[in-house]
Amino acid sequence: MRRGFALNIEIDAHDTKILAELQADARLSMAELGRRVHLSQPAVTERVRKLEAGGVITGYRATIDLTRLGYGIRAVIRVGRAEYARIVKLIQQTPEVVKAYNVTGEDSWILEIAVIDVGHLDAVLSKFCVLTETSTAIILNAAREHQAMAPARREDVKPLLKKVRSA
């Protein structure tokens, strides 16, 4: 499913609970998931398959602690305007890039990278600096990562300011 498009499947309260449980622990068995959401194993299996087929669930993966793998520094690089194909190719050739977002605004890309130390950071940055201007911020800590998300509902959005009606 592409971002910005309406859901093409109906998601009810059971599906919402299933999604919450799987986002917390994707390794749950269908039997345990069924117990947690008060559905039979066949019913929960059918619902999970429907969510997968509908593109709501796009995959399952392990969450890794990068520091335990030897990456002492995580950083965010803002990459200025440059030829799209060259940046994409460099991103694909740079294994230190954990996440890459093509964005609007003054920058063209925002990258999250993981490196061993400052020397390694310099080596990675140098690759991108050759193509365009960059700005780097080292991540000190993450206040939120891997936030579990429920289906978006317009009625849950509350405006900050009330609109003033003209008389």
C-alpha positions as a Markdown table, in Angstrom:
| # | Residue | x | y | z |
|---|---|---|---|---|
| 1 | Met | 0.0 | 0.0 | 0.0 |
| 2 | Arg | 1.3 | 3.4 | -0.8 |
| 3 | Arg | 1.4 | 6.2 | 1.6 |
| 4 | Gly | -1.3 | 8.8 | 1.2 |
| 5 | Phe | -3.9 | 6.4 | -0.2 |
| 6 | Ala | -7.0 | 5.3 | 1.7 |
| 7 | Leu | -7.0 | 1.7 | 3.1 |
| 8 | Asn | -8.5 | -0.7 | 0.6 |
| 9 | Ile | -9.5 | -3.1 | 3.4 |
| 10 | Glu | -11.7 | -2.6 | 6.4 |
| 11 | Ile | -9.9 | -2.7 | 9.7 |
| 12 | Asp | -12.0 | -3.3 | 12.7 |
| 13 | Ala | -11.2 | -3.4 | 16.5 |
| 14 | His | -9.9 | -7.0 | 16.3 |
| 15 | Asp | -7.5 | -6.1 | 13.4 |
| 16 | Thr | -6.3 | -3.1 | 15.4 |
| 17 | Lys | -5.5 | -5.3 | 18.4 |
| 18 | Ile | -3.8 | -7.8 | 16.2 |
| 19 | Leu | -1.6 | -5.0 | 14.7 |
| 20 | Ala | -0.7 | -3.7 | 18.1 |
| 21 | Glu | 0.3 | -7.2 | 19.4 |
| 22 | Leu | 2.4 | -8.0 | 16.3 |
| 23 | Gln | 4.1 | -4.6 | 16.4 |
| 24 | Ala | 5.0 | -5.3 | 20.0 |
| 25 | Asp | 6.2 | -8.9 | 19.3 |
| 26 | Ala | 6.1 | -10.2 | 15.7 |
| 27 | Arg | 7.2 | -13.7 | 16.9 |
| 28 | Leu | 3.9 | -14.5 | 18.5 |
| 29 | Ser | 2.4 | -17.8 | 17.4 |
| 30 | Met | -1.0 | -17.6 | 15.9 |
| 31 | Ala | -2.4 | -19.5 | 18.9 |
| 32 | Glu | -0.9 | -17.0 | 21.4 |
| 33 | Leu | -2.0 | -14.0 | 19.2 |
| 34 | Gly | -5.5 | -15.5 | 19.2 |
| 35 | Arg | -5.5 | -15.8 | 23.0 |
| 36 | Arg | -4.4 | -12.2 | 23.4 |
| 37 | Val | -7.1 | -10.7 | 21.1 |
| 38 | His | -9.8 | -13.2 | 22.1 |
| 39 | Leu | -10.1 | -15.0 | 18.7 |
| 40 | Ser | -9.6 | -18.6 | 17.6 |
| 41 | Gln | -6.3 | -19.5 | 16.0 |
| 42 | Pro | -8.0 | -20.0 | 12.5 |
| 43 | Ala | -9.8 | -16.6 | 12.8 |
| 44 | Val | -6.6 | -14.7 | 13.8 |
| 45 | Thr | -4.6 | -16.5 | 11.1 |
| 46 | Glu | -7.2 | -15.5 | 8.4 |
| 47 | Arg | -7.1 | -11.9 | 9.7 |
| 48 | Val | -3.3 | -11.7 | 9.6 |
| 49 | Arg | -3.3 | -13.1 | 6.1 |
| 50 | Lys | -5.9 | -10.5 | 5.1 |
| 51 | Leu | -3.7 | -7.7 | 6.6 |
| 52 | Glu | -0.7 | -9.1 | 4.7 |
| 53 | Ala | -2.5 | -9.4 | 1.4 |
| 54 | Gly | -3.9 | -5.9 | 1.8 |
| 55 | Gly | -0.5 | -4.5 | 2.2 |
| 56 | Val | -1.0 | -3.3 | 5.8 |
| 57 | Ile | 1.6 | -5.8 | 7.2 |
| 58 | Thr | 4.5 | -5.5 | 4.8 |
| 59 | Gly | 7.0 | -7.8 | 6.6 |
| 60 | Tyr | 8.5 | -9.0 | 9.9 |
| 61 | Arg | 12.0 | -8.2 | 11.1 |
| 62 | Ala | 14.3 | -8.3 | 14.1 |
| 63 | Thr | 15.1 | -5.0 | 15.8 |
| 64 | Ile | 18.9 | -4.8 | 16.3 |
| 65 | Asp | 20.9 | -2.9 | 18.9 |
| 66 | Leu | 23.6 | -1.3 | 16.6 |
| 67 | Thr | 25.9 | -0.5 | 19.5 |
| 68 | Arg | 26.1 | -4.3 | 20.3 |
| 69 | Leu | 27.2 | -4.8 | 16.7 |
| 70 | Gly | 30.1 | -2.3 | 17.2 |
| 71 | Tyr | 28.5 | 0.9 | 15.8 |
| 72 | Gly | 29.3 | 3.5 | 18.4 |
| 73 | Ile | 27.9 | 6.4 | 16.6 |
| 74 | Arg | 24.5 | 7.0 | 14.9 |
| 75 | Ala | 24.1 | 10.2 | 12.9 |
| 76 | Val | 21.6 | 12.0 | 10.7 |
| 77 | Ile | 22.9 | 13.5 | 7.5 |
| 78 | Arg | 21.0 | 16.2 | 5.7 |
| 79 | Val | 22.0 | 16.0 | 2.0 |
| 80 | Gly | 21.5 | 19.0 | -0.3 |
| 81 | Arg | 20.3 | 19.0 | -3.8 |
| 82 | Ala | 22.2 | 16.7 | -6.2 |
| 83 | Glu | 21.5 | 14.5 | -9.1 |
| 84 | Tyr | 18.9 | 12.0 | -7.9 |
| 85 | Ala | 20.4 | 8.9 | -9.6 |
| 86 | Arg | 23.9 | 9.6 | -8.2 |
| 87 | Ile | 22.6 | 9.9 | -4.6 |
| 88 | Val | 20.5 | 6.8 | -4.9 |
| 89 | Lys | 23.5 | 4.8 | -6.3 |
| 90 | Leu | 25.7 | 6.1 | -3.5 |
| 91 | Ile | 23.1 | 5.2 | -0.8 |
| 92 | Gln | 22.9 | 1.7 | -2.3 |
| 93 | Gln | 26.7 | 1.4 | -2.2 |
| 94 | Thr | 27.0 | 2.7 | 1.4 |
| 95 | Pro | 26.2 | -0.1 | 3.9 |
| 96 | Glu | 26.4 | 2.4 | 6.8 |
| 97 | Val | 23.1 | 4.0 | 5.6 |
| 98 | Val | 20.4 | 2.6 | 7.9 |
| 99 | Lys | 17.5 | 4.7 | 6.6 |
| 100 | Ala | 17.3 | 7.0 | 3.6 |
| 101 | Tyr | 14.4 | 9.5 | 3.0 |
| 102 | Asn | 14.0 | 11.6 | -0.2 |
| 103 | Val | 12.3 | 14.7 | 1.3 |
| 104 | Thr | 10.9 | 18.1 | 0.4 |
| 105 | Gly | 12.4 | 21.4 | 1.5 |
| 106 | Glu | 15.9 | 22.8 | 1.4 |
| 107 | Asp | 17.5 | 19.3 | 1.5 |
| 108 | Ser | 16.9 | 16.5 | -0.9 |
| 109 | Trp | 17.7 | 13.6 | 1.4 |
| 110 | Ile | 17.8 | 12.8 | 5.1 |
| 111 | Leu | 19.9 | 9.8 | 5.9 |
| 112 | Glu | 20.5 | 7.9 | 9.2 |
| 113 | Ile | 23.8 | 6.2 | 9.3 |
| 114 | Ala | 25.6 | 3.9 | 11.8 |
| 115 | Val | 29.4 | 4.1 | 12.1 |
| 116 | Ile | 32.1 | 2.7 | 14.3 |
| 117 | Asp | 33.8 | 6.0 | 15.4 |
| 118 | Val | 34.5 | 9.6 | 14.3 |
| 119 | Gly | 37.1 | 8.4 | 11.7 |
| 120 | His | 34.5 | 6.1 | 10.1 |
| 121 | Leu | 31.9 | 9.0 | 10.2 |
| 122 | Asp | 34.4 | 11.2 | 8.4 |
| 123 | Ala | 34.9 | 8.5 | 5.7 |
| 124 | Val | 31.2 | 8.1 | 5.1 |
| 125 | Leu | 30.5 | 11.9 | 5.1 |
| 126 | Ser | 33.3 | 12.4 | 2.6 |
| 127 | Lys | 31.5 | 10.3 | 0.0 |
| 128 | Phe | 28.4 | 12.5 | 0.1 |
| 129 | Cys | 30.3 | 15.8 | 0.5 |
| 130 | Val | 31.8 | 15.2 | -3.0 |
| 131 | Leu | 28.4 | 15.4 | -4.5 |
| 132 | Thr | 26.7 | 18.2 | -2.6 |
| 133 | Glu | 26.5 | 20.1 | 0.7 |
| 134 | Thr | 25.7 | 18.1 | 3.8 |
| 135 | Ser | 24.9 | 18.8 | 7.4 |
| 136 | Thr | 25.4 | 16.2 | 10.1 |
| 137 | Ala | 24.0 | 15.7 | 13.6 |
| 138 | Ile | 25.2 | 12.9 | 15.9 |
| 139 | Ile | 22.3 | 11.1 | 17.6 |
| 140 | Leu | 22.8 | 11.3 | 21.4 |
| 141 | Asn | 19.8 | 9.1 | 22.3 |
| 142 | Ala | 16.5 | 8.2 | 20.9 |
| 143 | Ala | 13.4 | 9.3 | 22.8 |
| 144 | Arg | 11.2 | 7.1 | 20.5 |
| 145 | Glu | 11.8 | 4.4 | 18.0 |
| 146 | His | 9.6 | 1.8 | 16.5 |
| 147 | Gln | 6.4 | 3.4 | 17.7 |
| 148 | Ala | 3.4 | 1.0 | 17.4 |
| 149 | Met | 0.8 | 2.6 | 15.2 |
| 150 | Ala | -2.9 | 2.2 | 15.0 |
| 151 | Pro | -5.0 | 2.9 | 11.9 |
| 152 | Ala | -5.4 | 6.6 | 11.2 |
| 153 | Arg | -8.8 | 8.0 | 12.0 |
| 154 | Arg | -9.7 | 11.6 | 11.0 |
| 155 | Glu | -11.9 | 12.0 | 14.1 |
| 156 | Asp | -8.9 | 11.5 | 16.4 |
| 157 | Val | -7.2 | 14.6 | 14.9 |
| 158 | Lys | -7.9 | 17.6 | 17.1 |
| 159 | Pro | -7.1 | 21.1 | 15.7 |
| 160 | Leu | -4.8 | 23.3 | 17.8 |
| 161 | Leu | -6.9 | 26.4 | 17.2 |
| 162 | Lys | -10.6 | 26.8 | 16.8 |
| 163 | Lys | -11.6 | 28.4 | 13.6 |
| 164 | Val | -13.1 | 31.9 | 14.0 |
| 165 | Arg | -16.4 | 32.2 | 12.2 |
| 166 | Ser | -17.0 | 35.6 | 10.6 |
| 167 | Ala | -20.4 | 37.2 | 11.3 |
